[in-house]
Amino acid sequence: MASTTLRAVAHRLTTTPVEQLPSIASFLATSLSDCADLLSAPQTQKPGKSDSENAIQVHKLKTRLSSLLQDRSVEGRWTAVVLAKAMVEAGQWEVLRGYEPIVRSLIGILAKPDPVSTRKMCIITLTRIFHLTYQYPTLVREITTPHLPGFITAALNLVSTLVKLPSGSARKAKPNTPFMETVLLALLELIPRHPTIFRPFGSQLRSLSAEILGSQDVYFRGPVIDAAEQVFASLHKCAPKDKSGSGWNEDCRSTILSIHRATDFVYRAVVEQWESVDTTLVATRQNYNEELADPAPDALGLPAWKGIHAGSDRILTLLRILSDFIAMPSVSAVALPLGSILDLTSRLTTVTVPLEGTSQSGAQANPQIGREERELLWAELPRIHIACMDLLAHVVNVLGTSAIPLAQTMLEQVSWVFRNEKFSRDVRTASYDLLASLISLNGPAMTKQSMAPITSVIRSCCQDLLPTSTESTTPANTQGDSKTKSKAQGTANADSFLNPDLQKGRNQQASKSSALGQAASALLQSVLLSAPSELLAASMRAEIDRTIILISDKDAMLASVLNPVPAIKGKGAGASIIPFLARGYSDTVEVESLIRPRMPVIMTAPELDAQALAEEEDEDEEMEVAEHEPVSETASFLKFSTSNVVPAKSEPVEATNKRFRTYIEEPTLKAMPEPSENQLERPKKARIEESVHHPAPVAAIASTPHPAPVSQQTQAKPQASAAPEASMPEDDSDDELPTLNLDPDTDDDEEDDDVQMEG
């Protein structure tokens, strides 16, 4: 079927007019993906008839794509770019090894005035080709090494212009270009895989990224700024191998110094009480008579800025770059500057927005700065603190359990910011996210002192999860005080009277689906699962359980059930919320397995396993004896043993299965005439086996004496007097023979045996 599809695609691509190809391009691309097994199959040295036909079709496709890439029409080039990407993804190495002419044609399209969609698709196709050649050194040598520099130059020409400077060449971004985000993402994808090829373009990429990040005259969208930040943070990978680690340390150090420099200007409206642990940091001298601005580039080369809003944007940009440095994998092992990072976040979080009605903000106001600039700083502080918490969250995610020594310091910084700035929805969301990761990491080691600062955060978390509904005034209340409410009738919301549940449902839906609701729910789950239950006050635990029941949070309710309230001496056991969980989520697998577990008991003790094996071996031996023992020998044994039975004490025999107790009878008196040795040994062996595996019949025979003829009794008297010398020693144990109930079948068998013996 794949061969037929491949022939159909080649025929359709060849016979269809070029103007109609864009309408069927998606169908042809999908068909090529269905032929992936055929396109990626290696060609044998002696191909058969079918293999040669497939090779002919593949060659025809490549030839047609090469001609369409050189076509004069826009429709032909666009279709060729789309099918080139689909074909290379389906064929992998078998198609890539002959793709050098197609790659050259694709790079040429970037310099042509084709539509934006065609050139964007061309950048994506070339990025995919260079990405797939990374794992094949031969293809890297044949395709990537000679053509990737040309692709980088063509891509940079789409978004910037080259400017010659005394120190070297630099790039100046073009305003309002539609290719900026696509080009930056493509370069970010290829830099870690081919850093040596990008090394000559390092200065150009750095200047382009710095201009995007520090531009105030040209507006760039958020995704473009994020891509530029990641490209800027990944440029240290282009350094030589022996300098990649030092390059990362230098860039990280320069970023921290740039943040401190920008903070000197932005925080000049207050007198900071913070003192750095780094003695090399020197405060920047400022002229308070001039407008807030940084006239010189910083340590990273970012341009100057002006205004408190621009300064706050610069701090946010540098904090995100520092987060990218920490989160992005490095070429060599590096040492994270945790002391410098915590020192930086401590400075940024020391100054907070003053509480309503107070002037306390964690820092003293600078009398040389006016009130207007200070109020502008209060408006910018929540954004800066959110970026600080995102930076700390990256540190926790990267270090994992190694961040436990830093957890208490981070908790104090978050609780300090949350106390004054919980009015901001974004601050609460960032605080909940960071606290959830910290409690999950350090929860079991928390103490009562470390739990106290986040109590207010947990209460606020419960309030954010509960829906805030405004109850409408009842008619009885409105009629009771008409004079006082006559002035407020004009401001009443008429829609609330028509549909009173509208606002309630809207608020409840927003609290569940928003980022704030998800972060609050994750924090409650972390507290219930990781934090020790005895550290939470009874009222706090009751409020948490009440909240998760009202919002029907299944995960949080499961966490509460798995970590119940510990029993307190002198009080009863704490109430469980399992009934609420079962009533709301009775159809889920988690609740079903929690309430009605059906897992069998797993025996892992060695002695239990040995006993089970011994029982299995005994059962196997019993089955073998039952299969091979003749019936006639059993009957003869019963005849012989019952005639010579003398009631006596029995001694237990050691068996592999200790749960069954067996007995051996004392030697019986020999009757005349004396039987032969063969007749004695065979019944005795069967007697022991019968007593081991069937204790009930043996005990019945031993405990029920049968009358013997008078002649036998008379002859046995002299032998009975000498019997104690040859008899076995008595058993001193206190065990008694078990009382057995004889079944009717057993009585019938014994009566038959007695009749035979008497006869």
N, C-alpha and C positions, 0 to 999 in steps of 0.2 A: 504493500500500500504506500510506503514511503517513496518507493521508486516512481510510482504513478503520480504522486503529489509533486515530486520534484520535476518530473517532465511537464506536468501541467503548469507549474509556476514558470518554468523556462519558456514554454510556448506562449503563455499569456503575456509575459513581459516582453516577448519579442514581437508579437503580432498586434498588440494593443497600440493605438496611436499615443504619442507622447503627451498630447494635451489631456487625454483621459486617464493617464496613469495615477495622478494623485487620488482619484476616487477609489481606486482598488489597491492603493499602497498598503493600507492596514490589513486587508485580506491576504495579500501576498506575504507580508511580514509574518502573520500568524501561521500561514502554511509552511514557511521556512522553519519556524520553530518546531513544527510537527515532524520535520525531517532531520531533527538534531542527531539521531542515531546514525543516519546515513551520512550526514555531512562530517561528523566527527570520527567516522570509522577510518582506520589507517588503510592506506592503499597497499595491497600486496604486490610483490615483485612480479608474479605471474598471475595477473588478474583473469578471472573468468569472463564469460560473456556479460553477465549482469553487472559485474564490477566495472568493466570497461564502459558500459552504457552509463552508469552512474558518474564515472569520472568525466565522461563527455558532457553530461548535463551540468556538472559543477563548473567545468571550464567554460561552458556557454554562459552560465550565469555571471561569472567573473568578467568575462569579456563584455557582456551587455552592461554591467554596472560601470565598467571603465568608460565605455562610450557615452553612457548617460551622464556621468560626472563631467564630461567634456562637452555636453550638449549646450546649444545656445539658448534653449528655452529654460525658463525658471522651473517649470513643472518637471522637466526631466531631471534636473539637478536635485530638486527636493526629494523626488522619489528615490533617486540613487542613494542619497544620504540615509534615508530611512531604511532601505533594504540592506545597505552595507552594514549598519549596526545589527540588524536582525540576523544576518548571515554569519557575522563574526561571533555573535553570542551562541549561535547554534553549532557552528563547526569548530570553535576553539582553535587548537594548534593546527589542524589539518587545513583550515581556511586561512589562518594568519600567515602561514609560511609563504603564501603567494600574494600577500596583500600590500606589498611595498608600492606598486604603482597607484593603488587606490588611496593609500595614505598620502602620497604626494599630491594627488588630485584634491583630496579633502582639505589639505592645508592651503592649496591655491584658492579654494572657494572663499576662505576667510578674507582674502584681499579683494574680492569682487563685490560689487554693489547689489548683492542678493538681498531678498527680504530678511527681516530680523529672525523669523522662525527658521529659515534655512541655515543661517549662520549659527544660531543657538544649537540647532540639532547637529550641526557639523562639529561644534566644540564638544558636545556630549559624546558623539561617536568617536572622535579622536581620543578623548579621555578614556573611554572604555577600551579602546584598542591598546593604548599604552599601559593601561592597568592589567590587561590580560597577558601582555608580553613579559610582565615582571618575573614570572616564575620559570621562564624559558630563556636561559642565557644566550642561546643562539639567536632567538628572535630579538632580544634586547640589542645584540650586536648588529643585526641586519636592519631592524626597523626603528627601535626607540632611540638609540644613540645618534644616528644621522638625522632624524626628523623631529625629535622633541625640541631642540633649540629653536628651530623654525616655527614650531607651533607656539612656543612661549612668546616669541617676538610678535607673531601675528595676533595672538590673543591680547597682549599688552597694548598693541597699537589700536585695538578696538576700543579700549577704555581710557587711554591716556596718550599723552604726547611726550616724546623724549626731549629733555632739556639738558644742554651741556653746561656744566658748572666747573669752576676751577678744581674742586675736589673730586670731580667725576661726573658721570651722567646720572640724572634723576628723572623721575616720572611725575608728571602733573596730570591729575585726574581730569577727564572730560566731564563737564556737568550734564546731567540728565541723559546719560547713556543707558540704553536698555540691557547692555551686556555685562554690566559691572558684577552683579551677583553671580551670574553663570561662570564668568571668567575666574572670579576669586574662589568659588567652590571647586572648579576644575584644578586650579593650581594647588589648593589645599589637599586635594586627593592625590596629586602626583608628587608633591615635595617629599613626603616620608619614603617613597619608593625609589626615587631617583634624585637623591640630594646632591650627588656629584655634578649632575647636569645643571641643576639650579644654582650652583655656587657662583658662576659669573653674573647671575641676575639678582644676587642677594641685595645689593645696594639699591637697585631699581625697585624691587618689591618692598623694601623697607621704606623708601621715600614715598611710594604710592600709598602704602597702608597708613603711614604717619599723616599724610595729607587728608586721607579720608577720616581718620579718627579725630584729628584736631581742627577740621574745617568748621568755620562759623558762617562763611558767606554762602556756601553751597549746602543744600539739604540732601542727606542720604538716608534712605529708609533703614529701619531697624535690622532686617536681615543682612543688608550690605555691611552695616557697621559690625555685626556679629562675625561675619565672614572675614572682614578685615582684621579684627582682633585675633582670630584664630591663625590667620596667615602670619601676622606679626609675631605671635608667640611661637610659631613653628620654624621661623627662619634660623634659629640656632642649630637646627639639624643639618643645614648646608655647610657648616664649619667642618674642617678636617676631623678625622676620627680622634686624633689625640687632643683636640681642642673643643670637642662637642660638650663635654662636661663643664669645662671652664666657661664656655660661651653661655651655657644655661645659667650658671651661677652669676655671671656678670649681668646678664639681662634681667634676672630676677632681682638682683641687688639694685640695679638702676631703676627698676619699676617701683620698688619700695621707697627709694630716695625721691623719685618724682612725686609720689603720693604725699610724702611729708612736705615737700616744697609747695604743692598746691594747697595742702591743709594750712600751712602758715598764712596764706593769703585769705582763705575762706573763713578761717576761725579767728580772724583778727578782731572781730566784734566782741570777743570775750577774752578774759584773762584765764588761760588754761592752768589747771592745777596738776597737770600730768608732767611727769619727769621720765625721760627715756632712759632705758638701761644701756643704750648704745652711746658711748661717749664720743663717737665720731660725728654724730648728727649735730649740725649747727643751724640755728634758726635763721631764716632769711630776714634781712633788714628791709623795713618797709617805710614808706612815706604816707602817713595817715592823712595828709592833706590832699592826696591824689585819689582818683577813683580806683576802686579795687580792680587790679589787673596784674598779670605776670608778663612783663615785656620781653622776656628772653625764652628761648627754647629750653626744655628740661633735659634731664640726663638721657632720656630715650630718644631725643630728637624731635619730640612733638612740638608744634608751633606755639606761639604765644596766644593768650586768651585774655578776654576782658569781660568783667561783670561777674557777679556772684553766681548767676545761673550757669554761665560758661565754666566757672571754676568748679562747681558741683558736678557738671557733666564730665569734666576732666578727671575728677576723683573717681567717679563711677566707671569711666572707661579704663583707668589704670587698675582699679580693683578687679574688673572682669579679666583684664590681661593677666594679672597675677593669678587669678583662678585658673585660667587656661594653662599657665605655666605649671601649676600644681597637678591639674587633672590630665594633661596631655602626656603620653608616654615619651620618654627621652631615649636617646640613642645609647647613652652610657649611664652608669649609676651616678646619682647625684644626692646631695645632702639637702634636705628641706630646711630652710632657715626658719624654724618654728618660733624661735625666740623673737626674731624680728617681726614675724607675722603677728604674734600675739601682742607685741609691743605696739604695733600699728593699730590693730583693732581696739586695744585698750584706749589709745588716744582718741580714736574716732568716736567711741561709744561713751567716753567720759562726759562729753557735752551733750545734753539731751534737751528736749523741748520742756520748758517749765510747765508745771501743772496749772490748771485753770485757777485763776485767782491768786497765784503765788508767783514769785520771781526766782525761785530756786530751779536751776537747770544743770547743776553739777559744775558750774564755772561762774566766776564773777564777771560782771559786765565791764567792758572796757569804756571808760568815760570819754575817750577820744573819738569814738565811733558813734554815729547817730543812731537813733531808735529805728529808723527805716531799714538800715542795713541789717541790724540785729533781728528784726522781724522777718526779713527775707531769709536770714540764716535759719530761723526756726522752721520756715516752710521747706527748706531744702534738707534738713537733718533726717527726716524719715527715709528719704531715698538713699542717703549715704549709709544709714544703719542697716537697711535691707541688703545693700551690697556687701556690707561687712559680714552679715549672717550667712549670705551665700558663699562667701570666701571660707568661712569656718566650716560650713557644710561640706565643701570640697575637700578640706583638710581631713575631716572625719571619714569621708567616703574612701579617700586614698589610703589613709593609714590604718583604718579598721581598729583592731584591738590595741594597736600601738598608740592610739590617741587617748587611751584611758587616763594617763597622767595629766592630760590637758583638759579633761572633761569638766572638772570643778571650776576652772578659770572661765571656760566658755559659758557654763551655767550662770555664773555671776554676771558676766557681761550681758547675756540675754535678759536675765531678770531685771537688771538695772535699766535697760532700754525699754523693756515692756512696761515697767511701772509708770513711766511718764508718757509713752507714745502708743499706748494700746488703743487710742482713738482711731488710729490708722488701720484700715482693713489689711493693707499689704504688710504692715509691720507684724500684725497678729499672725498672718499666714506664714511669713518667714520664720517667726519665732516658734510656731508649732512644728514646722518641718525640722528645724535644727534641734529642738528639744526632743522630738520623737527619735531621731537618730542617736542623740546622746544618751537618752534613757535606755534605749535598746542595747546600747553598748556598755553602759556603766550602771545599769539599774540594780543588779544583784549586790553591788558593792556600795550602794548609797546608804547614807546614814540619816538620822533624823535632822541633823543640822543642814545637810545638803538638800534634803527634801523640802525644807521650810520655804526657801525662796521661790519655788515653782508652784506653791499652793494657790497663789492668786492667778497664775497662768492657767491652772486646771479649772478653776472656777469660771474664768472667762471663756475657756474652751467649752464648758457645758452651756453657757449662755449663748454662745455663737451657734451651737447645734440646735438649740430649741427654737421653734418658730416664734417670731414676734408678731403677734396678731393684735390689732386694735379693735377692742370690743366696741360695738356701736351702742349708743345710748338707748336705753329702753324707753318706751313711751311713758311709763309710769314716772320715771325720773324726770323726763322732759316736762311733764305737766306739773310736777311738784314745785319747781322753782322757775317760773316763767320770766320773772323780772331779771334774775341774774343771767339767764341764758338768752335773753332777747338780743343782746349785742353780738353773740357768737353765732346766731343763726345764718348770717350771711356768709360765714366762712366754712360752713359744714359741707362735706362731700356728699352730693346727692347720689352718686353711684354706690356708695357704701350701704345706703338704705335699700337699693334695688337688689344688690348682690352682696350680702355681708361676708360670704365665704370666699370672695374673690381675692381679697388682700391676704387672707390667712393662707390659702393654698399657694399663692404666689410666693410668699415669704418662706413657706415650708419647702417648696420645690427649690428655691434659690439656696437655702441652707444645705440641702443635700447634694446638689450638683455642682456648686461653686468650688473653686480652689480652696477657699477658706474652710468650707465644710469638710472637704476631704482631708485637709491638713489637721483639723480638729479631731476628726474621727481616728486618724492614724496616731495622734498623740494619746488619746484615751486608750487605744489598744496597747501602745507601748507601756503606759503606766500600769495597766492591768496585768500584762504578761511579765514585765521585767522588774518593776519596782516591788520591793517586799510589801506584802499586804499589811503587816503590822505597823508600817510607817505612816499609813494613811489613817486619818482620823475617821471615826465611825460616821460622822456627819458627811465628810467628804466622800467616803465610799458609797454612802446612801445616795448622795447627789449624783455621782457618776452612774450608778445602776439605774436610778430613776430617769436620767437623761437618755441612756442608750435604749431603755425600754420604750420611752415615748417616741423616739425617732426610728425604732425598729432596726437598729444596726446589728446585723447578724454577727459580723466578725467581732465587734466589741462585746456582744453578749456571750459569745463562745469564750472569749478571753476572760470575762468575769467568772464564768462557770469553771474554767480550768484553773483559776487562781482564786479560790474562795477565801472568805474572811476567816482567819484563824480563830479557833475557840479560845475564849477568855475565861480564866478561872473565876468561878462564881457566877457566870452568866451562861445562858444557853447558846447553842450553836447558831451561827449567823444564818439568816434566811437566804435561800438560793433562788436565782431567777430562772431556773430550768423550766418551770411551768410557762413563763412568758416566751421563752425561746421555743419550746415545743409547740405552743399554740400559733406562733407566727411563722415558723419554718419547719413544720412537721414533715414536709415532702423533700427535704434536703438530706443528702447522704451524711453530712457531718453530724446533724442532729440525731439522725437515726442510729448511727454508730455510737453516739454518746449515751443515748438513753437505753437502747436495747443492743448491747454488744453481743455478737454471735461468734466471736473467735473462740476456737477450742483451746483447752488448756495445753500449754506447751511444756513437756517434761524435759528439762535440761539438766537435772541433777545426775551425776554419774552413777550413784547407787540405784536410782530408779531405772536408768537405762540398762544397767547390768541385770537387774531383776527382770525387766521386760524381755531381754535376750534369753535369760535362763528359762523363762516360761515358754518362750517360743521353741527352744530346743527340746524341752520336755514334751511339748505337744507333738513335735515332729517324731520323737522316739516312740511315743504312744501310738501314733498312726502307723509307724512301721511294724511294731509288735502286733497290732491288731490285724494288719494285712497278712503277715507271714505265719502266724501261729495256727496250727491245725486244730480243728474242733475235737478230734479223737483224743489228742494228747491232753487236752483240758479236761475231758471227761474222765480219763484214766487217773489224772492227778487228783481230781475230786474224790474218786473212789478210794485211792490210797490214803490221802491226807485225812479224810473224814473218819476213816477206820482207826487211825492211830493218834487222834487228837487228844491231848491232855490239857485241861485248862491251866494256864500258868501266866505269870507276868511276862510282859513283852518289853523289849528294849527298842528305843527309837533308832532308826537308821538315818545317817546323814544323807541328805539328798540335795540336789542343786536348787530345788525350789523349797525354801524354808517355810513357806506358808502352809504346806501339807506335812502332817506328821504321820510317819509309817512305823510299823512294829514288826519285829521278827519273833517268831514263836521259839520256845525252848525245844531242844531235841526230844522227839517222841520215842516211845518204846518200840523196839523192833518186833514185829509180829512174825510168827512162824507160819509158813516157811519164809525164810529171809529173802528179800528181793535182791536182784543183781545190782551192780554199781551203776550201770546205765539207766536202769529204771529209777534209781534214787536220785541221780544227778539231774536228769531232765525234769522230773516233777519239781525238784527243789528250785531250779532256775525259774521255771514258770511260776512257782509259788511266790518268789521274791518279786518278780516283775508284776505279778498280779497284785501283790500287797502294796507295791509302790504306786501303781497307777490306778488301782481299784481298791481302796481301803475298805469300802463298805462290805463286799462279800467275804473278805478274809476275816474281818472282825466278827462277822456273823457266824462264820464257821468256828472260830476260836472260842467264842462265848457260848456256843450251843453244843454241849456234849451229847453224843449219841450212845445208846446202850450197845455194848459189845457182847459177843457170845461168852458163855461161862468158861469154856475151855481156854479162851484167850486171856480172860482175866486171871485164871488160876496160874497159867504159865507166866504171866507178867509180874507176879508177886515177888519172886526172888530178884528179878531184875530191877524192880522198883526200889528195893532197898539200897542198891548200889547206884541209883540214878543221881543223887546229889553230887557225887564226885565228878561226874561227867557233865552235869548241867551247867548252863551259863550263869554267871553272877546276876544277882537280882538288881533291878533298876531302883536306885534310891530316890528317883524324882517323884514329885507329888502329882505328876500328871496321871489322870485316869483315862480309861478308854472312853471314847465318846459314845453316848447313847444313840443307837441307830434304830431307825424305824424300818422294819423289813417290809418291802413291797410284796404284794400277792404273787408277782412273777417270781421273786426270789424264793418264796416258800414252796411254790410248785416245783421249782428246780431242785430244791433240797430234798423234797419228798421223793422225787424220782430217783435221786442219787441214793437215798436210803433203801429204796426198794431194790435197786440193783446190788447194793452191798449185801443186803440180807440174802438175796438170792445167790 
